[in-house]
Amino acid sequence: MGGQARAARIAVVVAYSPAAQRVDQVVLSLPSGATVQDALAASGLLQRHGEIDLALNKVGVWGRLRPLDSPLREGDRVEVYRPLKVDPKEARRQRYRSHRDKAKRSA
């Protein structure tokens, strides 16, 4: 019976990075069939980080976006993503301009 009880649970990790170089990560043991929403609720991340709004923040498993009702598997890593502060295309343009301007000054 002990083996069945263990098989009925899965180990997952829930992670959120509130700022650069900082990660709040929780290792959980959840019942088999648990969802992304279940993992978020059990992790306590939503209580510790009031800035997380599941209507705005995207959530994924191993870097792939998933709805909150997605079932989890053993070893999954649930990730809560921060909104981007700068559009990646605009950031690339700014870096290009900065490098171009430095090259002109040193020439």
Residue pairs with C-beta under 8 A, 6 or more apart in sequence:
7 32
8 31
8 32
9 29
9 30
9 31
9 32
10 29
10 30
10 31
10 32
10 34
10 72
10 73
10 74
10 75
10 76
11 27
11 28
11 29
11 74
11 75
12 27
12 28
12 30
12 34
12 39
12 72
12 74
12 75
12 76
12 77
12 78
13 25
13 26
13 27
13 28
13 76
13 77
13 78
14 25
14 26
14 28
14 39
14 40
14 42
14 43
14 45
14 77
14 78
14 79
14 80
15 23
15 24
15 25
15 26
15 77
15 78
15 79
15 80
16 23
16 24
16 25
16 45
16 49
16 52
16 79
16 80
17 23
17 24
17 82
18 24
18 49
18 51
18 82
24 45
24 48
24 49
26 43
26 44
26 45
28 39
28 42
28 43
30 38
30 39
30 42
30 72
33 71
34 42
34 71
34 72
35 68
35 69
35 70
35 71
35 72
36 59
36 61
36 66
36 67
36 68
36 69
36 70
36 72
36 78
37 68
37 69
38 72
39 72
39 78
40 46
40 54
40 59
40 68
40 78
40 80
43 78
45 52
45 80
46 52
46 54
52 80
54 68
56 83
57 80
57 81
57 82
57 83
58 65
58 80
58 81
59 65
59 66
59 68
59 78
59 79
59 80
59 81
60 66
60 78
60 79
60 81
61 70
61 72
61 76
61 77
61 78
61 79
62 76
62 77
62 79
63 79
72 78
86 94
